[in-house]
């Protein structure tokens, strides 16, 4: 959705619709949110606006929910867009570049790499995985 002058709920910036599978460990929390706060309508938004309007915009989300939550855990200064960087980094830990690009909705490797970072300790995990590949496999 965009909100530049008027509210428009439409496809992504690329114009290509896509589905993103929600990780199992957060499905119950999303289901509870839907059951408690969202209308039983297939077109209902996951995050409703607080006082009318077409959607919960970034500035209202930051002011009303995100900043207070960050303050309560001592992590002030994080931006909501940092969540996208986190998602890219975590996706890259378990998926290859093409899979991560698809999950983030990117058409180029350059765009996807902006959202990925080296995770502390991951280099040691990669070294261990390379050694595992070099070990002879048992014959059946």
C-alpha positions as a Markdown table, in Angstrom:
| # | Residue | x | y | z |
|---|---|---|---|---|
| 1 | Unk | 0.0 | 0.0 | 0.0 |
| 2 | Unk | 1.1 | 3.5 | -0.5 |
| 3 | Unk | 0.0 | 6.8 | 1.0 |
| 4 | Unk | 1.3 | 9.6 | -1.2 |
| 5 | Unk | -1.5 | 12.1 | -1.4 |
| 6 | Unk | -4.2 | 9.3 | -1.4 |
| 7 | Unk | -4.4 | 5.9 | 0.1 |
| 8 | Unk | -3.9 | 3.1 | -2.4 |
| 9 | Unk | -3.8 | -0.6 | -1.6 |
| 10 | Unk | -2.4 | -2.3 | -4.6 |
| 11 | Unk | 0.4 | -4.7 | -5.7 |
| 12 | Unk | 4.0 | -4.4 | -4.7 |
| 13 | Unk | 6.3 | -1.7 | -6.2 |
| 14 | Unk | 7.4 | -4.2 | -8.9 |
| 15 | Unk | 3.7 | -4.8 | -9.7 |
| 16 | Unk | 4.1 | -8.5 | -9.0 |
| 17 | Unk | 2.0 | -10.1 | -6.3 |
| 18 | Unk | 3.7 | -12.6 | -4.1 |
| 19 | Unk | 3.0 | -14.8 | -1.1 |
| 20 | Unk | 5.3 | -15.0 | 1.9 |
| 21 | Unk | 5.1 | -18.0 | 4.2 |
| 22 | Unk | 4.9 | -17.0 | 7.8 |
| 23 | Unk | 7.5 | -18.9 | 10.0 |
| 24 | Unk | 5.7 | -21.5 | 12.2 |
| 25 | Unk | 7.1 | -20.0 | 15.5 |
| 26 | Unk | 5.1 | -16.8 | 15.0 |
| 27 | Unk | 1.9 | -18.2 | 13.5 |
| 28 | Unk | 0.1 | -18.6 | 16.8 |
| 29 | Unk | 0.8 | -14.9 | 17.8 |
| 30 | Unk | -0.5 | -13.7 | 14.4 |
| 31 | Unk | -3.6 | -15.9 | 14.7 |
| 32 | Unk | -4.3 | -14.5 | 18.2 |
| 33 | Unk | -3.9 | -11.0 | 16.8 |
| 34 | Unk | -6.3 | -11.7 | 14.0 |
| 35 | Unk | -8.9 | -13.3 | 16.4 |
| 36 | Unk | -8.8 | -10.4 | 18.8 |
| 37 | Unk | -8.4 | -7.3 | 16.7 |
| 38 | Unk | -9.2 | -8.0 | 13.0 |
| 39 | Unk | -12.6 | -8.3 | 11.3 |
| 40 | Unk | -13.6 | -11.7 | 9.9 |
| 41 | Unk | -13.3 | -10.3 | 6.4 |
| 42 | Unk | -10.8 | -11.7 | 3.8 |
| 43 | Unk | -9.9 | -8.1 | 2.8 |
| 44 | Unk | -9.3 | -6.9 | 6.4 |
| 45 | Unk | -5.8 | -5.5 | 7.0 |
| 46 | Unk | -3.5 | -7.2 | 9.5 |
| 47 | Unk | -2.8 | -3.8 | 11.2 |
| 48 | Unk | -5.8 | -1.5 | 11.4 |
| 49 | Unk | -5.5 | 2.3 | 11.5 |
| 50 | Unk | -6.1 | 3.8 | 15.0 |
| 51 | Unk | -8.5 | 6.5 | 14.0 |
| 52 | Unk | -10.0 | 5.8 | 10.5 |
| 53 | Unk | -8.0 | 6.2 | 7.4 |
| 54 | Unk | -7.0 | 3.4 | 5.1 |
| 55 | Unk | -4.1 | 1.8 | 6.9 |
| 56 | Unk | -1.7 | 2.1 | 9.9 |
| 57 | Unk | 1.0 | 4.4 | 8.5 |
| 58 | Unk | 4.7 | 4.2 | 9.5 |
| 59 | Unk | 4.7 | 7.3 | 11.7 |
| 60 | Unk | 1.7 | 6.3 | 13.7 |
| 61 | Unk | 3.1 | 2.8 | 14.1 |
| 62 | Unk | 6.4 | 4.2 | 15.3 |
| 63 | Unk | 4.8 | 6.6 | 17.8 |
| 64 | Unk | 2.0 | 4.4 | 19.2 |
| 65 | Unk | 3.6 | 0.9 | 19.3 |
| 66 | Unk | 7.2 | 0.5 | 18.1 |
| 67 | Unk | 9.0 | 3.2 | 20.1 |
| 68 | Unk | 7.2 | 2.3 | 23.3 |
| 69 | Unk | 8.0 | -1.4 | 22.8 |
| 70 | Unk | 11.7 | -0.6 | 22.1 |
| 71 | Unk | 11.9 | 1.6 | 25.2 |
| 72 | Unk | 10.5 | -1.1 | 27.4 |
| 73 | Unk | 13.4 | -3.4 | 26.3 |
| 74 | Unk | 16.1 | -0.8 | 26.3 |
| 75 | Unk | 16.6 | -0.7 | 22.5 |
| 76 | Unk | 15.7 | 2.9 | 21.6 |
| 77 | Unk | 16.9 | 4.2 | 18.2 |
| 78 | Unk | 15.9 | 1.2 | 16.1 |
| 79 | Unk | 13.9 | 2.2 | 13.0 |
| 80 | Unk | 11.0 | 0.1 | 11.7 |
| 81 | Unk | 12.9 | -0.5 | 8.5 |
| 82 | Unk | 15.6 | -2.2 | 10.5 |
| 83 | Unk | 13.0 | -5.1 | 10.8 |
| 84 | Unk | 13.4 | -5.6 | 7.0 |
| 85 | Unk | 17.2 | -5.7 | 7.4 |
| 86 | Unk | 16.8 | -8.3 | 10.2 |
| 87 | Unk | 14.4 | -10.4 | 8.0 |
| 88 | Unk | 16.9 | -10.3 | 5.1 |
| 89 | Unk | 19.8 | -11.3 | 7.4 |
| 90 | Unk | 17.9 | -14.1 | 9.0 |
| 91 | Unk | 16.6 | -15.4 | 5.6 |
| 92 | Unk | 20.2 | -15.4 | 4.3 |
| 93 | Unk | 21.3 | -17.5 | 7.2 |
| 94 | Unk | 19.0 | -20.4 | 6.0 |
| 95 | Unk | 18.4 | -19.7 | 2.3 |
| 96 | Unk | 20.5 | -19.1 | -0.7 |
| 97 | Unk | 20.6 | -15.7 | -2.5 |
| 98 | Unk | 17.8 | -16.6 | -5.0 |
| 99 | Unk | 15.6 | -17.8 | -2.1 |
| 100 | Unk | 16.3 | -14.7 | -0.1 |
| 101 | Unk | 15.6 | -12.5 | -3.1 |
| 102 | Unk | 12.2 | -14.1 | -3.6 |
| 103 | Unk | 11.3 | -13.8 | 0.0 |
| 104 | Unk | 12.2 | -10.1 | 0.2 |
| 105 | Unk | 10.6 | -9.5 | -3.2 |
| 106 | Unk | 13.8 | -8.3 | -5.0 |
| 107 | Unk | 14.5 | -8.8 | -8.7 |
| 108 | Unk | 18.3 | -8.1 | -8.4 |
| 109 | Unk | 21.0 | -9.5 | -6.2 |
| 110 | Unk | 22.2 | -6.0 | -5.5 |
| 111 | Unk | 18.9 | -5.0 | -4.0 |
| 112 | Unk | 18.7 | -8.1 | -1.9 |
| 113 | Unk | 22.3 | -7.8 | -0.6 |
| 114 | Unk | 21.6 | -4.4 | 0.8 |
| 115 | Unk | 19.3 | -6.1 | 3.3 |
| 116 | Unk | 21.7 | -8.8 | 4.3 |
| 117 | Unk | 24.6 | -8.6 | 6.7 |
| 118 | Unk | 27.2 | -11.0 | 8.1 |
| 119 | Unk | 25.8 | -12.5 | 11.3 |
| 120 | Unk | 28.2 | -12.8 | 14.2 |
| 121 | Unk | 29.6 | -16.3 | 14.5 |
| 122 | Unk | 28.2 | -17.3 | 11.1 |
| 123 | Unk | 31.7 | -17.6 | 9.6 |
| 124 | Unk | 32.5 | -20.4 | 12.0 |
| 125 | Unk | 29.2 | -22.2 | 11.1 |
| 126 | Unk | 30.2 | -21.9 | 7.4 |
| 127 | Unk | 33.6 | -23.4 | 8.1 |
| 128 | Unk | 32.1 | -26.3 | 10.0 |
| 129 | Unk | 29.6 | -26.9 | 7.1 |
| 130 | Unk | 32.5 | -26.9 | 4.6 |
| 131 | Unk | 34.3 | -29.6 | 6.7 |
| 132 | Unk | 31.2 | -31.7 | 6.8 |
| 133 | Unk | 31.0 | -31.6 | 3.0 |
| 134 | Unk | 34.6 | -32.8 | 2.8 |
| 135 | Unk | 34.0 | -35.8 | 5.1 |
| 136 | Unk | 33.5 | -39.1 | 3.3 |
| 137 | Unk | 29.9 | -40.3 | 3.2 |
| 138 | Unk | 29.2 | -43.8 | 4.6 |
| 139 | Unk | 28.4 | -46.3 | 1.8 |
| 140 | Unk | 25.0 | -48.1 | 2.0 |
